[in-house]
Amino acid sequence: MHYRRASRASLVAAGLTALAVLGLAGCDSGTDDTESAAAGPSVIAPGEPGEANRTLSAEEAKRQRVEDDSPNSADVSYARMMIQHHAQALEMTDLVPDRAESSKIVKLAERIAAAQRPEIEAMKGWLKSHDKAELDDGHGHDHATMPGMATQAQLEQLRAADGKAFDQLFLTLMITHHQGAVTMSTELKGQGNNIRMEEMADDVVAQQTSEIGRMRDLM
């Protein structure tokens, strides 16, 4: 009788020990899974000419980008185009005080100009700091190739308009203009390499998306 009790107690103890070991193993496995998930997916990094591609962890890729965010051709092209793109927006806002009927349009134009003038200077300064000219080989980008740019005919129509007609045309052209800037900035996110230029693109997307909403409310 005592032997059976002892045996049963031994079996229970052994069972509890096994469960504890399994529990610890499960915890260890969970920790590994969590750490693996936190590490993120691997990234294929293009090798130098003649060299094979490399597989980097997400952390290695992030660290490498922070260490080397040298601007590439997409960064430089974006800065050059946005200088011209913003310049046309300022050309349009300069027409507002003498032609707009709505005070809300006047205030909107003031906000647009107040935001884009400093951005133009910032992009010019960025190009200079990286020894890049404001124009590519002495030539500006063709306006027709930049998303959202108004044609010369549309600008002439805007200059000739007045009152409510001006307000509606200004909003129509500026919404399209802003949408083009958002498109260009979004494209840079997947093509550029410079962190500062990416931050500028983020600012353009956030600010101009908000302004598009305001302008649509005024239509």
Accessible surface in RSA format (square Angstrom, percent):
REM  Atomic radii and reference values for relative SASA: ProtOr
REM  Chains: A
REM  Algorithm: Lee & Richards
REM  Probe-radius: 1.40
REM  Slices: 20
REM RES _ NUM      All-atoms   Total-Side   Main-Chain    Non-polar    All polar
REM                ABS   REL    ABS   REL    ABS   REL    ABS   REL    ABS   REL
RES MET A   1   150.65  78.0 112.52  74.5  38.13  90.8  94.40  80.3  56.25  74.5
RES HIS A   2   147.94  80.9 142.70  99.2   5.25  13.4  99.17 102.2  48.78  56.8
RES TYR A   3   175.59  82.0 167.96  95.6   7.63  19.8 128.45  96.5  47.14  58.1
RES ARG A   4   170.40  71.5 166.01  84.6   4.39  10.5  44.21  60.4 126.19  76.5
RES ARG A   5   144.50  60.7 138.07  70.4   6.43  15.3  52.47  71.7  92.02  55.8
RES ALA A   6    58.05  53.4  47.77  73.7  10.28  23.4  56.45  79.5   1.60   4.2
RES SER A   7    40.50  34.2  33.74  45.0   6.76  15.6  32.10  68.3   8.40  11.8
RES ARG A   8   165.91  69.7 164.00  83.6   1.91   4.5  53.75  73.5 112.17  68.0
RES ALA A   9    61.70  56.7  50.07  77.3  11.63  26.4  57.28  80.7   4.42  11.7
RES SER A  10    71.02  60.0  59.97  80.0  11.05  25.5  37.53  79.9  33.49  46.9
RES LEU A  11   132.65  73.9 124.35  89.0   8.30  20.9 124.92  87.7   7.73  20.8
RES VAL A  12    86.89  57.2  78.72  71.3   8.18  19.7  85.90  74.6   0.99   2.7
RES ALA A  13    55.26  50.8  50.43  77.8   4.83  11.0  54.10  76.2   1.16   3.1
RES ALA A  14    60.86  56.0  47.64  73.5  13.22  30.1  55.70  78.4   5.16  13.7
RES GLY A  15    34.18  42.1   0.00   N/A  34.18  42.1  33.10  90.8   1.08   2.4
RES LEU A  16   112.63  62.7 107.28  76.7   5.35  13.5 107.55  75.5   5.08  13.7
RES THR A  17    84.30  60.0  79.28  80.4   5.02  12.0  59.14  79.4  25.17  38.0
RES ALA A  18    52.40  48.2  45.00  69.4   7.40  16.8  51.78  72.9   0.62   1.6
RES LEU A  19   117.32  65.3 110.38  79.0   6.93  17.4 110.60  77.7   6.72  18.1
RES ALA A  20    57.88  53.2  44.16  68.1  13.72  31.2  56.06  78.9   1.82   4.8
RES VAL A  21    89.73  59.0  88.79  80.4   0.94   2.3  88.99  77.3   0.74   2.0
RES LEU A  22   120.24  67.0 112.66  80.6   7.57  19.0 112.92  79.3   7.32  19.7
RES GLY A  23    39.44  48.6   0.00   N/A  39.44  48.6  37.32 102.4   2.12   4.7
RES LEU A  24   121.04  67.4 119.95  85.8   1.09   2.7 120.05  84.3   0.99   2.7
RES ALA A  25    54.11  49.7  43.74  67.5  10.37  23.6  49.50  69.7   4.61  12.2
RES GLY A  26    43.89  54.1   0.00   N/A  43.89  54.1  34.72  95.3   9.16  20.5
RES CYS A  27    86.59  65.5  74.61  83.2  11.98  28.2  29.30  74.2  57.29  61.8
RES ASP A  28    91.82  64.3  89.91  89.5   1.91   4.5  25.80  60.7  66.03  65.8
RES SER A  29    58.24  49.2  52.62  70.2   5.62  12.9  30.15  64.2  28.08  39.3
RES GLY A  30    32.62  40.2   0.00   N/A  32.62  40.2  31.33  86.0   1.29   2.9
RES THR A  31    71.36  50.8  65.71  66.6   5.65  13.5  44.79  60.2  26.57  40.2
RES ASP A  32    87.43  61.2  82.84  82.5   4.59  10.8  26.55  62.5  60.88  60.7
RES ASP A  33    93.53  65.5  87.23  86.8   6.30  14.9  29.21  68.8  64.32  64.1
RES THR A  34    91.76  65.3  86.01  87.2   5.74  13.7  64.95  87.2  26.81  40.5
RES GLU A  35   107.65  61.8  99.46  75.2   8.19  19.5  42.36  81.9  65.29  53.3
RES SER A  36    76.60  64.7  61.77  82.4  14.83  34.2  31.57  67.2  45.04  63.1
RES ALA A  37    80.30  73.8  51.83  80.0  28.47  64.8  63.27  89.1  17.03  45.1
RES ALA A  38    87.89  80.8  46.72  72.1  41.17  93.7  59.53  83.8  28.35  75.1
RES ALA A  39    53.01  48.7  38.76  59.8  14.25  32.4  49.45  69.6   3.56   9.4
RES GLY A  40    31.47  38.8   0.00   N/A  31.47  38.8  16.64  45.7  14.83  33.2
RES PRO A  41   110.62  80.6  97.90  89.2  12.72  46.2 109.80  90.7   0.82   5.1
RES SER A  42    73.07  61.7  48.24  64.4  24.83  57.2  19.76  42.1  53.32  74.7
RES VAL A  43    61.06  40.2  57.81  52.3   3.25   7.8  61.06  53.1   0.00   0.0
RES ILE A  44   107.38  61.1  89.42  66.6  17.96  43.3  89.42  64.4  17.96  48.7
RES ALA A  45    10.75   9.9   9.17  14.1   1.58   3.6  10.75  15.1   0.00   0.0
RES PRO A  46   113.96  83.1  97.93  89.3  16.03  58.3  97.98  80.9  15.99  99.4
RES GLY A  47    24.39  30.1   0.00   N/A  24.39  30.1   3.77  10.3  20.62  46.2
RES GLU A  48   116.60  66.9 113.04  85.5   3.56   8.5  40.00  77.4  76.59  62.5
RES PRO A  49   129.90  94.7  98.87  90.1  31.03 112.8 111.01  91.7  18.89 117.4
RES GLY A  50    92.80 114.4   0.00   N/A  92.80 114.4  44.75 122.8  48.05 107.6
RES GLU A  51   114.55  65.8  93.60  70.8  20.94  49.9  36.51  70.6  78.03  63.7
RES ALA A  52    86.86  79.9  63.26  97.6  23.61  53.7  73.98 104.2  12.89  34.1
RES ASN A  53    98.13  67.7  72.50  70.1  25.63  61.7  12.37  29.8  85.76  82.9
RES ARG A  54   119.23  50.1 114.69  58.5   4.54  10.8  61.74  84.4  57.49  34.8
RES THR A  55    91.33  65.0  62.91  63.8  28.42  67.7  39.92  53.6  51.41  77.7
RES LEU A  56    20.39  11.4  20.11  14.4   0.28   0.7  20.39  14.3   0.00   0.0
RES SER A  57    45.11  38.1  38.14  50.9   6.98  16.1  36.79  78.3   8.32  11.7
RES ALA A  58    29.68  27.3  24.10  37.2   5.58  12.7  25.09  35.3   4.59  12.2
RES GLU A  59   102.46  58.8 100.38  75.9   2.08   5.0  42.47  82.1  60.00  49.0
RES GLU A  60    73.12  42.0  70.22  53.1   2.90   6.9  16.08  31.1  57.04  46.6
RES ALA A  61    23.28  21.4  17.51  27.0   5.78  13.1  18.73  26.4   4.55  12.1
RES LYS A  62   140.33  68.5 132.40  81.2   7.93  18.9  82.34  74.1  57.99  61.8
RES ARG A  63   115.03  48.3 110.83  56.5   4.21  10.0  47.92  65.5  67.12  40.7
RES GLN A  64    73.79  41.3  72.33  52.9   1.46   3.5  28.51  60.7  45.29  34.3
RES ARG A  65    83.17  34.9  78.56  40.0   4.61  11.0  45.07  61.6  38.10  23.1
RES VAL A  66    92.82  61.1  77.98  70.6  14.84  35.8  77.98  67.8  14.84  40.2
RES GLU A  67   131.97  75.8  92.64  70.1  39.33  93.6  45.01  87.1  86.96  71.0
RES ASP A  68    82.09  57.5  75.03  74.7   7.06  16.7  25.92  61.0  56.17  56.0
RES ASP A  69    41.77  29.3  40.44  40.3   1.33   3.2   0.95   2.2  40.82  40.7
RES SER A  70    66.75  56.4  58.67  78.3   8.08  18.6  36.08  76.8  30.67  43.0
RES PRO A  71    32.38  23.6  12.73  11.6  19.65  71.4  12.73  10.5  19.65 122.2
RES ASN A  72    53.54  36.9  45.08  43.6   8.46  20.4  35.24  84.8  18.31  17.7
RES SER A  73    95.58  80.8  80.91 108.0  14.67  33.8  54.05 115.1  41.53  58.2
RES ALA A  74    22.69  20.9  12.84  19.8   9.86  22.4  20.37  28.7   2.32   6.2
RES ASP A  75     0.85   0.6   0.85   0.8   0.00   0.0   0.00   0.0   0.85   0.8
RES VAL A  76    11.26   7.4  11.26  10.2   0.00   0.0  11.26   9.8   0.00   0.0
RES SER A  77    36.46  30.8  35.13  46.9   1.33   3.1  24.36  51.9  12.10  17.0
RES TYR A  78     5.58   2.6   5.11   2.9   0.47   1.2   5.34   4.0   0.24   0.3
RES ALA A  79     0.00   0.0   0.00   0.0   0.00   0.0   0.00   0.0   0.00   0.0
RES ARG A  80    31.81  13.4  31.11  15.9   0.70   1.7   0.30   0.4  31.51  19.1
RES MET A  81    40.40  20.9  40.40  26.7   0.00   0.0  28.04  23.8  12.36  16.4
RES MET A  82     0.00   0.0   0.00   0.0   0.00   0.0   0.00   0.0   0.00   0.0
RES ILE A  83    17.77  10.1  17.75  13.2   0.03   0.1  17.77  12.8   0.00   0.0
RES GLN A  84    30.64  17.1  26.23  19.2   4.41  10.5  20.64  43.9  10.00   7.6
RES HIS A  85     0.72   0.4   0.72   0.5   0.00   0.0   0.00   0.0   0.72   0.8
RES HIS A  86     0.48   0.3   0.48   0.3   0.00   0.0   0.01   0.0   0.46   0.5
RES ALA A  87    48.55  44.6  41.53  64.1   7.02  16.0  42.79  60.3   5.77  15.3
RES GLN A  88     5.89   3.3   3.36   2.5   2.53   6.0   4.56   9.7   1.33   1.0
RES ALA A  89     0.00   0.0   0.00   0.0   0.00   0.0   0.00   0.0   0.00   0.0
RES LEU A  90    17.02   9.5  17.02  12.2   0.00   0.0  17.02  11.9   0.00   0.0
RES GLU A  91    65.98  37.9  59.62  45.1   6.35  15.1  31.99  61.9  33.99  27.8
RES MET A  92     0.14   0.1   0.14   0.1   0.00   0.0   0.10   0.1   0.04   0.1
RES THR A  93     7.02   5.0   2.34   2.4   4.68  11.1   2.18   2.9   4.84   7.3
RES ASP A  94    84.89  59.5  64.27  64.0  20.62  48.8  27.22  64.1  57.67  57.5
RES LEU A  95    21.80  12.1  21.66  15.5   0.14   0.4  21.80  15.3   0.00   0.0
RES VAL A  96     0.58   0.4   0.58   0.5   0.00   0.0   0.58   0.5   0.00   0.0
RES PRO A  97    93.63  68.2  65.63  59.8  28.01 101.8  67.81  56.0  25.82 160.5
RES ASP A  98   122.57  85.9  91.38  90.9  31.20  73.8  26.05  61.3  96.53  96.3
RES ARG A  99    61.49  25.8  58.57  29.9   2.92   6.9   9.28  12.7  52.21  31.6
RES ALA A 100    21.76  20.0   0.01   0.0  21.75  49.5   0.01   0.0  21.75  57.6
RES GLU A 101   106.55  61.2  75.29  57.0  31.25  74.4  36.76  71.1  69.78  57.0
RES SER A 102    37.75  31.9  29.99  40.0   7.76  17.9  28.10  59.8   9.65  13.5
RES SER A 103    74.59  63.0  66.67  89.0   7.91  18.2  42.22  89.9  32.36  45.3
RES LYS A 104   132.47  64.6 129.52  79.5   2.95   7.0  75.34  67.8  57.13  60.9
RES ILE A 105     3.16   1.8   3.16   2.4   0.00   0.0   3.16   2.3   0.00   0.0
RES VAL A 106    41.95  27.6  41.75  37.8   0.21   0.5  41.75  36.3   0.21   0.6
RES LYS A 107   123.08  60.0 122.20  75.0   0.88   2.1  66.07  59.5  57.01  60.7
RES LEU A 108     0.31   0.2   0.31   0.2   0.00   0.0   0.31   0.2   0.00   0.0
RES ALA A 109     4.18   3.8   3.50   5.4   0.69   1.6   3.88   5.5   0.30   0.8
RES GLU A 110   108.40  62.2  99.31  75.1   9.09  21.7  45.61  88.2  62.79  51.3
RES ARG A 111   108.18  45.4 102.26  52.1   5.91  14.1  59.77  81.7  48.40  29.3
RES ILE A 112     0.01   0.0   0.00   0.0   0.01   0.0   0.01   0.0   0.00   0.0
RES ALA A 113    14.77  13.6  14.77  22.8   0.00   0.0  14.77  20.8   0.00   0.0
RES ALA A 114    69.36  63.8  48.59  75.0  20.77  47.2  59.08  83.2  10.28  27.2
RES ALA A 115    23.71  21.8  12.22  18.9  11.50  26.2  20.98  29.5   2.74   7.2
RES GLN A 116     1.03   0.6   1.03   0.8   0.00   0.0   0.00   0.0   1.03   0.8
RES ARG A 117   113.46  47.6 111.14  56.7   2.32   5.5  49.93  68.2  63.53  38.5
RES PRO A 118    77.21  56.3  66.10  60.3  11.11  40.4  72.84  60.1   4.37  27.2
RES GLU A 119    31.09  17.9  29.16  22.1   1.94   4.6  24.80  48.0   6.29   5.1
RES ILE A 120    14.30   8.1  14.30  10.7   0.00   0.0  14.30  10.3   0.00   0.0
RES GLU A 121   109.82  63.1 102.11  77.2   7.72  18.4  49.07  94.9  60.75  49.6
RES ALA A 122    38.28  35.2  22.37  34.5  15.90  36.2  34.05  47.9   4.23  11.2
RES MET A 123     0.95   0.5   0.95   0.6   0.00   0.0   0.95   0.8   0.00   0.0
RES LYS A 124    66.41  32.4  63.26  38.8   3.16   7.5  18.73  16.9  47.69  50.8
RES GLY A 125    37.07  45.7   0.00   N/A  37.07  45.7  31.87  87.5   5.20  11.7
RES TRP A 126    13.20   5.3   7.84   3.8   5.36  12.6  11.96   6.4   1.23   2.0
RES LEU A 127     0.39   0.2   0.39   0.3   0.00   0.0   0.39   0.3   0.00   0.0
RES LYS A 128   164.53  80.3 153.43  94.1  11.10  26.4  99.34  89.4  65.19  69.4
RES SER A 129    82.58  69.8  44.03  58.8  38.55  88.8  50.48 107.5  32.09  45.0
RES HIS A 130    60.81  33.2  47.17  32.8  13.64  34.9  32.09  33.1  28.72  33.4
RES ASP A 131   135.41  94.8 102.80 102.3  32.60  77.1  37.50  88.2  97.91  97.6
RES LYS A 132    86.52  42.2  77.07  47.3   9.46  22.5  22.08  19.9  64.45  68.6
RES ALA A 133    64.34  59.2  47.31  73.0  17.03  38.7  58.32  82.1   6.02  16.0
RES GLU A 134    77.82  44.7  70.77  53.5   7.05  16.8  24.03  46.5  53.78  43.9
RES LEU A 135    79.10  44.0  76.00  54.4   3.09   7.8  76.86  54.0   2.24   6.0
RES ASP A 136    62.56  43.8  59.80  59.5   2.76   6.5   5.67  13.4  56.89  56.7
RES ASP A 137   126.65  88.7  94.79  94.4  31.86  75.3  37.94  89.3  88.71  88.5
RES GLY A 138    62.31  76.8   0.00   N/A  62.31  76.8  33.64  92.3  28.67  64.2
RES HIS A 139   134.02  73.2 129.19  89.8   4.84  12.4  84.45  87.0  49.57  57.7
RES GLY A 140    42.39  52.3   0.00   N/A  42.39  52.3  12.56  34.5  29.83  66.8
RES HIS A 141    44.92  24.6  33.93  23.6  10.99  28.1  22.53  23.2  22.40  26.1
RES ASP A 142    88.63  62.1  73.90  73.6  14.73  34.8  33.92  79.8  54.71  54.6
RES HIS A 143    74.36  40.6  71.83  49.9   2.53   6.5  52.93  54.6  21.43  24.9
RES ALA A 144    93.51  86.0  52.19  80.5  41.32  94.0  64.78  91.2  28.73  76.1
RES THR A 145    95.97  68.3  64.70  65.6  31.27  74.5  66.43  89.2  29.54  44.7
RES MET A 146     5.25   2.7   0.00   0.0   5.25  12.5   0.54   0.5   4.71   6.2
RES PRO A 147    49.80  36.3  37.29  34.0  12.51  45.5  49.52  40.9   0.28   1.8
RES GLY A 148    18.17  22.4   0.00   N/A  18.17  22.4   4.05  11.1  14.12  31.6
RES MET A 149    23.35  12.1   2.35   1.6  21.00  50.0   2.35   2.0  21.00  27.8
RES ALA A 150     6.54   6.0   1.38   2.1   5.15  11.7   3.95   5.6   2.59   6.9
RES THR A 151    76.68  54.5  69.21  70.2   7.47  17.8  73.77  99.1   2.92   4.4
RES GLN A 152   110.90  62.0 106.15  77.6   4.75  11.3  64.54 137.4  46.36  35.2
RES ALA A 153    75.79  69.7  60.25  93.0  15.54  35.4  67.76  95.4   8.02  21.3
RES GLN A 154    67.11  37.5  66.57  48.7   0.54   1.3  15.01  31.9  52.10  39.5
RES LEU A 155     1.26   0.7   1.26   0.9   0.00   0.0   1.26   0.9   0.00   0.0
RES GLU A 156   100.17  57.5  96.20  72.8   3.97   9.4  43.07  83.3  57.10  46.6
RES GLN A 157   105.45  59.0  97.63  71.3   7.83  18.6  32.31  68.8  73.15  55.5
RES LEU A 158     0.00   0.0   0.00   0.0   0.00   0.0   0.00   0.0   0.00   0.0
RES ARG A 159    73.49  30.9  63.85  32.5   9.64  23.0  34.11  46.6  39.38  23.9
RES ALA A 160    89.64  82.4  50.75  78.3  38.89  88.5  61.74  86.9  27.89  73.9
RES ALA A 161    19.47  17.9   7.96  12.3  11.51  26.2  17.08  24.1   2.39   6.3
RES ASP A 162    97.14  68.0  83.64  83.3  13.50  31.9  31.28  73.6  65.85  65.7
RES GLY A 163    15.39  19.0   0.00   N/A  15.39  19.0  15.31  42.0   0.08   0.2
RES LYS A 164   148.94  72.7 144.35  88.6   4.59  10.9  87.20  78.5  61.75  65.8
RES ALA A 165    66.22  60.9  50.27  77.6  15.96  36.3  59.91  84.4   6.31  16.7
RES PHE A 166     0.00   0.0   0.00   0.0   0.00   0.0   0.00   0.0   0.00   0.0
RES ASP A 167     9.79   6.9   9.79   9.7   0.00   0.0   6.17  14.5   3.62   3.6
RES GLN A 168    80.71  45.1  80.51  58.8   0.19   0.5  43.46  92.5  37.25  28.2
RES LEU A 169    33.28  18.5  29.69  21.2   3.59   9.0  32.70  23.0   0.58   1.6
RES PHE A 170     0.00   0.0   0.00   0.0   0.00   0.0   0.00   0.0   0.00   0.0
RES LEU A 171     0.81   0.5   0.81   0.6   0.00   0.0   0.81   0.6   0.00   0.0
RES THR A 172    63.74  45.3  60.78  61.6   2.96   7.1  51.72  69.5  12.03  18.2
RES LEU A 173    12.00   6.7  10.03   7.2   1.97   5.0  10.34   7.3   1.66   4.5
RES MET A 174     0.00   0.0   0.00   0.0   0.00   0.0   0.00   0.0   0.00   0.0
RES ILE A 175    18.66  10.6  18.66  13.9   0.00   0.0  18.66  13.4   0.00   0.0
RES THR A 176    67.08  47.7  66.52  67.4   0.56   1.3  45.14  60.6  21.93  33.2
RES HIS A 177     1.88   1.0   1.88   1.3   0.00   0.0   0.87   0.9   1.01   1.2
RES HIS A 178     0.00   0.0   0.00   0.0   0.00   0.0   0.00   0.0   0.00   0.0
RES GLN A 179    70.39  39.4  67.43  49.3   2.96   7.0  27.75  59.1  42.65  32.3
RES GLY A 180     4.02   5.0   0.00   N/A   4.02   5.0   3.32   9.1   0.70   1.6
RES ALA A 181     0.29   0.3   0.29   0.4   0.00   0.0   0.29   0.4   0.00   0.0
RES VAL A 182    30.47  20.1  30.47  27.6   0.00   0.0  30.47  26.5   0.00   0.0
RES THR A 183    60.06  42.7  55.28  56.0   4.78  11.4  33.21  44.6  26.85  40.6
RES MET A 184     7.96   4.1   4.10   2.7   3.86   9.2   4.98   4.2   2.98   3.9
RES SER A 185     0.00   0.0   0.00   0.0   0.00   0.0   0.00   0.0   0.00   0.0
RES THR A 186    78.59  55.9  72.47  73.5   6.11  14.6  65.05  87.4  13.54  20.5
RES GLU A 187    91.26  52.4  82.68  62.6   8.57  20.4  32.30  62.5  58.96  48.1
RES LEU A 188     8.25   4.6   4.26   3.0   3.99  10.0   6.61   4.6   1.64   4.4
RES LYS A 189    90.14  44.0  65.89  40.4  24.24  57.7  51.01  45.9  39.13  41.7
RES GLY A 190    72.61  89.5   0.00   N/A  72.61  89.5  38.37 105.3  34.24  76.7
RES GLN A 191   111.09  62.1  93.10  68.0  17.99  42.8  33.03  70.3  78.06  59.2
RES GLY A 192    21.15  26.1   0.00   N/A  21.15  26.1   3.37   9.3  17.78  39.8
RES ASN A 193    42.14  29.1  41.83  40.4   0.31   0.7   9.25  22.3  32.89  31.8
RES ASN A 194     6.76   4.7   6.22   6.0   0.55   1.3   0.00   0.0   6.76   6.5
RES ILE A 195    54.14  30.8  54.10  40.3   0.04   0.1  54.14  39.0   0.00   0.0
RES ARG A 196   109.41  45.9 106.87  54.5   2.54   6.1  43.49  59.4  65.92  40.0
RES MET A 197     0.00   0.0   0.00   0.0   0.00   0.0   0.00   0.0   0.00   0.0
RES GLU A 198    42.20  24.2  42.13  31.9   0.07   0.2   7.91  15.3  34.29  28.0
RES GLU A 199    82.24  47.2  80.62  61.0   1.62   3.9  31.07  60.1  51.17  41.8
RES MET A 200    14.46   7.5  12.65   8.4   1.81   4.3  13.12  11.2   1.34   1.8
RES ALA A 201     0.00   0.0   0.00   0.0   0.00   0.0   0.00   0.0   0.00   0.0
RES ASP A 202    57.53  40.3  53.07  52.8   4.45  10.5  24.07  56.7  33.46  33.4
RES ASP A 203    80.41  56.3  76.48  76.1   3.93   9.3  17.88  42.1  62.53  62.4
RES VAL A 204     1.24   0.8   0.67   0.6   0.57   1.4   1.24   1.1   0.00   0.0
RES VAL A 205    43.39  28.6  43.39  39.3   0.00   0.0  43.39  37.7   0.00   0.0
RES ALA A 206    69.12  63.5  52.60  81.2  16.52  37.6  61.52  86.6   7.60  20.1
RES GLN A 207    52.12  29.1  44.08  32.2   8.04  19.2  30.52  65.0  21.60  16.4
RES GLN A 208     2.36   1.3   2.36   1.7   0.00   0.0   0.60   1.3   1.76   1.3
RES THR A 209    73.44  52.2  68.64  69.6   4.79  11.4  64.30  86.4   9.14  13.8
RES SER A 210    53.81  45.5  39.52  52.7  14.29  32.9  33.75  71.9  20.06  28.1
RES GLU A 211     4.50   2.6   4.50   3.4   0.00   0.0   0.00   0.0   4.50   3.7
RES ILE A 212    14.32   8.2  14.32  10.7   0.00   0.0  14.32  10.3   0.00   0.0
RES GLY A 213    32.28  39.8   0.00   N/A  32.28  39.8  30.75  84.4   1.53   3.4
RES ARG A 214   103.84  43.6  99.88  50.9   3.96   9.4  33.72  46.1  70.12  42.5
RES MET A 215     0.00   0.0   0.00   0.0   0.00   0.0   0.00   0.0   0.00   0.0
RES ARG A 216   135.90  57.1 121.94  62.2  13.97  33.3  42.31  57.8  93.59  56.7
RES ASP A 217   126.14  88.4  92.41  92.0  33.73  79.8  30.73  72.3  95.41  95.2
RES LEU A 218    51.40  28.6  30.84  22.1  20.56  51.7  33.99  23.9  17.41  46.9
RES MET A 219   106.90  55.4  58.87  39.0  48.02 114.3  73.35  62.4  33.55  44.4
END  Absolute sums over single chains surface
CHAIN  1 A    13276.4      10956.9       2319.5       7748.8       5527.6
END  Absolute sums over all chains
TOTAL         13276.4      10956.9       2319.5       7748.8       5527.6
